[in-house]
Structure formats: structure tokens, C-alpha cells
């Protein structure tokens, strides 16, 4: 639904899909924006509300997403509820709440795909609480080594998309590795020059 002003070719409309298939949505969004905003590998289903505004050469897209699940192989998120905006400048995440098993987390910040943005391409704050280690270990084929436990983290990812930097304070609880009760631990993990 919405209007299309023919004199200025300026759309002002919205669309809603329930259920939405996110593999199809990714292609639509990328075509509208003219850039690979969403990866082609994205999958899953859920509810989607999208609003379009502004002239075609400065199109602004805002969206509310409720995905259950959201798949970005090898990552699988049980549920993601997010408010997003996409413009020529990039993608802004005003609040994305996710759930993996009994754990939950939050992501907010922005992503700019213009390579001239350099250090400002990526600025994301990430937090997670009591996420199941076994689920996350399965993303990297290590589920056989991790029997139980949860982890929590708080940190940020920043810098150019090709070589981002980040740091997270991580805590582990009830950790079982290869059948051994390791207990609890905490550490600081840093990402720089492509290495953790």
C-alpha cells in the first residue's frame, strides 16, 4: 500500500509479509538499494514490515523484522526481532534482540558499505547473556567437544569491513569440554589483523 508521486517519482509506501521468506527478501532489498546490503545466503522465515520513502535516488527503507528462525550459515538464530533502516549511507540497527536456546542478546549500531568510509564502515555493539555453548560450537563443527555450559559477552566490532577490529569481555559458566567439568571462567577476547 502507499502512494507514488509521478511528478517527482517519489514513493511513500509500505509492504508487509507474514510469513516472509528471507532468502527472497534479501534479493528484493539488494535490488531496491542497488548494493549487496543483505547476504544472498540468508534464510529463515518470519514477519516483515517495510516502509519506503524519499526520491528513488535517495531511497530510505525502514523495516521491522521478527524472524524465527534466522539463518546465515553456519549461524542459526532461533529468533531475531529488529528495527533497521537502510539508505545510501548504509544500514542502521537501532535495536536487534536475538535468542539462541535459553540465552538472549542484543546488537545495535551501523554498517556503511562505502569503502571511502574506511574506519567508519562498521560500528556495532554486541551483548549476549547465557547463550548455550553447544549451539554456538555446532556452527564451527565443535559440538562433539562441548557438552554443556553457557557464555555471556559484551563488546564491540568496528573498523573497515574487510579487516574489522573488536574486543569482548566473555564469561563462561558450567563449561564441559570433552567430558571434563571445567567450571567457570572469564577472559577478554580481541580481534585484530584477522586474528582472535
C-alpha positions in Angstrom: 0.0 0.0 0.0 1.1 3.6 -0.4 1.4 6.4 -3.0 3.7 7.1 -5.9 4.1 10.8 -6.9 4.6 10.7 -10.7 5.9 14.3 -11.0 8.9 13.6 -8.6 9.0 9.8 -8.8 8.9 9.8 -5.0 7.5 6.6 -3.4 5.8 6.7 0.0 4.6 3.2 0.8 4.8 0.1 2.9 4.6 -3.6 2.5 4.1 -6.4 5.0 4.6 -10.1 4.6 3.6 -12.8 7.1 5.3 -15.2 6.7 8.2 -13.7 4.8 10.9 -15.9 3.3 14.2 -14.1 4.0 16.1 -15.6 1.1 13.6 -13.9 -1.2 13.6 -10.7 0.8 17.4 -10.3 0.6 17.2 -10.2 -3.2 14.4 -7.6 -3.1 16.2 -5.4 -0.7 19.5 -5.6 -2.6 17.8 -4.7 -5.8 16.0 -1.7 -4.3 19.1 -0.3 -2.7 21.4 -1.2 -5.5 24.0 -2.7 -3.2 24.6 -6.1 -1.5 23.1 -5.0 1.8 22.0 -8.4 2.8 24.0 -11.6 2.1 22.5 -13.9 -0.5 22.9 -16.9 1.9 20.4 -15.5 4.4 17.4 -17.8 5.1 14.6 -18.4 7.6 11.1 -17.0 7.9 9.0 -14.6 10.0 7.1 -11.4 9.9 8.3 -8.3 8.0 7.1 -4.7 7.7 8.9 -2.4 5.3 8.4 1.3 4.7 9.8 3.2 1.7 10.2 7.0 1.4 12.2 9.6 -0.4 13.1 10.0 -4.0 14.3 6.9 -5.8 17.9 8.2 -5.9 17.9 8.8 -2.1 15.6 6.0 -1.1 15.2 5.3 2.6 14.0 1.9 3.7 12.9 1.2 7.3 11.9 -2.3 8.5 10.7 -4.2 11.5 11.7 -7.8 11.4 10.6 -10.7 13.5 12.5 -13.8 12.3 12.0 -17.3 13.7 14.5 -18.6 12.8 17.1 -16.5 11.0 19.8 -18.5 9.2 23.1 -17.2 8.0 25.1 -20.4 7.5 26.7 -21.6 9.6 25.0 -19.3 12.1 21.4 -20.2 13.2 19.5 -17.8 15.5 16.2 -19.1 17.0 14.6 -15.7 17.0 15.6 -12.1 16.0 13.4 -9.0 16.5 15.0 -5.9 14.9 14.3 -2.4 13.7 16.5 -1.4 10.8 16.9 1.5 8.4 18.8 1.4 5.0 19.8 4.4 3.0 22.6 5.3 0.6 24.8 5.8 3.7 24.3 2.3 5.0 22.5 0.1 7.4 21.5 1.3 10.9 20.4 -1.2 13.5 18.5 0.7 16.2 17.9 -2.4 18.3 18.1 -6.1 17.4 17.3 -8.6 20.1 18.1 -12.3 19.5 17.5 -15.6 21.2 19.6 -18.8 20.9 18.2 -21.6 23.1 17.5 -20.1 26.6 20.0 -17.3 26.0 19.5 -13.9 24.6 21.4 -10.9 23.3 21.3 -7.5 21.6 23.0 -5.8 18.6 23.0 -2.1 17.7 25.0 0.2 15.6 25.6 0.8 11.9 27.3 -0.6 8.8 28.4 1.6 5.8 29.2 -0.2 2.6 31.0 2.8 1.0 34.7 1.8 1.1 35.6 5.5 1.4 34.2 5.4 4.9 37.2 3.3 5.9 37.4 3.2 9.8 33.7 4.2 10.0 32.4 1.3 7.9 31.5 -0.8 10.9 30.4 0.2 14.4 28.4 -2.5 16.2 27.8 -3.0 19.9 27.1 -6.6 20.8 25.9 -8.2 24.1 24.8 -11.7 24.9 23.6 -13.5 28.1 23.7 -17.2 29.0 23.9 -18.4 25.4 24.3 -22.2 25.1 27.9 -23.1 24.1 26.8 -26.3 22.4 24.7 -24.4 19.9 27.4 -22.0 19.1 30.0 -24.8 18.9 27.9 -26.5 16.3 28.4 -23.5 13.9 32.1 -24.5 13.7 31.7 -28.3 14.0 32.9 -28.5 17.6 29.7 -29.7 19.2 31.2 -33.1 20.0 33.8 -31.4 22.2 31.5 -29.1 24.0 29.0 -30.9 26.2 27.3 -28.2 28.3 27.7 -24.6 29.5 26.7 -21.1 28.7 28.6 -18.0 27.8 27.9 -14.3 28.1 29.7 -11.4 26.3 29.8 -7.7 26.0 31.8 -5.8 23.4 32.0 -4.0 20.1 33.1 -4.6 16.4 34.4 -1.6 14.5 36.6 -0.5 11.6 36.7 -1.4 7.9 34.5 -4.4 6.7 37.5 -6.1 5.1 39.5 -6.1 8.4 37.3 -5.3 11.4 38.6 -5.0 15.0 36.8 -5.9 18.1 37.0 -6.7 21.8 34.6 -8.6 24.1 34.6 -9.5 27.7 33.5 -13.1 27.8 32.4 -15.2 30.8 31.7 -19.0 30.8 29.6 -20.9 33.2 29.1 -24.7 33.8 31.6 -25.5 31.0 32.0 -29.1 30.0 34.8 -29.9 27.5 35.5 -33.4 26.2 33.6 -34.8 29.2 35.6 -32.7 31.8 33.9 -30.3 34.1 35.9 -27.1 33.6 33.6 -24.9 35.7 33.5 -21.1 35.1 36.0 -18.7 33.6 36.2 -15.2 32.2 38.5 -13.6 29.6 39.0 -10.7 27.2 38.9 -11.7 23.5 40.3 -9.3 20.9 40.0 -9.4 17.1 42.7 -7.6 15.1 44.5 -8.2 11.8 42.2 -11.1 11.1 43.1 -13.0 14.2 41.4 -13.6 17.6 
